[in-house]
Amino acid sequence: MIAFWVLAVILIVSAVWTISASKPVYSVVALLLNFAALAVTYVTLSAEFLAVIQIIVYSGAILILFVFVIALLGSGVAPFAMGPNRLPKIWAPAAIVIVAAFAFFVYAISQAAFFAPRVPKGPVGTANAFGSVADFGTSLFTVQLLPFEVTALILMVAVIGVITLGGEQMSDADARRNEAKVERSMREAILREGGD
Amino acid sequence: MPAPLVNYIALAAVMFFIGVAGVIVRRNPLVMLMSIELMFNAANLLFIAFARVWLQNAGQVFAFLVITVAAAEAAIGLAIIVTTFRPEKYVDVDDVRTLKG
């Protein structure tokens, strides 16, 4: 119970920090803290395999991708108030919408009935317990085989999409370079005629 | 169960709506994508909390699927951001008006 409250405070503070940081790099750091705390939360919920996946995929792959793109774009150079990171412009309507949605959500929770949780066979970390790699893998490759295959399809679509976007950018760069060359030769021709 | 299920639902709701606030308020596409990741993670937290309560690891498998979708979304979204904002000086979603005609 104490662990839950500590983790909840870390999660909420880091989430707020993520959306309010002045530079995207700070957001990435806050998000890293959030994901690490979430991984610990998953362990307390006896989902140890997913905690490891959370660290590897989210903190390892996705956040590094964000850092690469930030380095590539050099974003966040404009001042906080006027640049792309300005915050207060639609602050009031956003707050109203979000508070209303959250109030509706709390009302829906208060109307729901909850079952008492069942007790797993062993503590977290024991072999073949609920949420362990063996348990998760058995379920993934037998009962949940179709979602697993759909996962493969989604990843393939993502790879094709990224290659398409990247290739488009490259051909665009080529066209732009050609354009610049044509323009330069035209300007040189005009200069030559003017000289004559 | 370390804490009642209602606590986890409330925590996930708070995280989700912080993500919604980020998407609505921020105009930096990178931070907007990070807010979307926050929302994905709130959903994941719910999946895993319910899986733990009912001792059904279908919820965990679905959280795994959500992580895959989030990875694909981040890859494609960041590729789009790079292709769109490479020539721009500032990264601002409001500057993208190509589709307005």
Interface residues (C-beta under 8 A of the other chain):
Chain A: M1 A3 F4 A8 L11 I12 A15 V16 T18 I19 A21 P24 S27 V28 L31 N34 F35 L38 T41 Y42 T44 L45 S46 A47 F49 L50 I53 Q54 V57 Y58 A61 I62 L65 F66 V69 I70 L72 L73 S75 G76 V77 A78 G83 P84 N85 R86 L87 K89 I90 W91 A94 A95 V97 I98 A101 F102 F105 V106 I109 F114 F115 P117 R118 P120 F130 G131 D135 F136 S139 L140 V143 Q144 P147 F148 V150 T151 I154 L155 V157 A158 V159 G161 V162 L165 G166 E168 Q169 D172
Chain B: M1 P2 A3 P4 L5 V6 N7 Y8 I9 A10 L11 A13 V14 M15 F17 I18 G19 V20 A21 G22 I24 V25 R26 R27 N28 L30 V31 L33 M34 S35 E37 L38 N41 N44 L45 I48 A49 A51 R52 V53 W54 L55 N57 A58 Q60 V61 F62 A63 F64 L65 I67 T68 V69 A70 A71 A72 E73 A74 A75 I76 L78 A79 I80 I81 V82 T83 F85 R86 Y90 V91 D92 V93
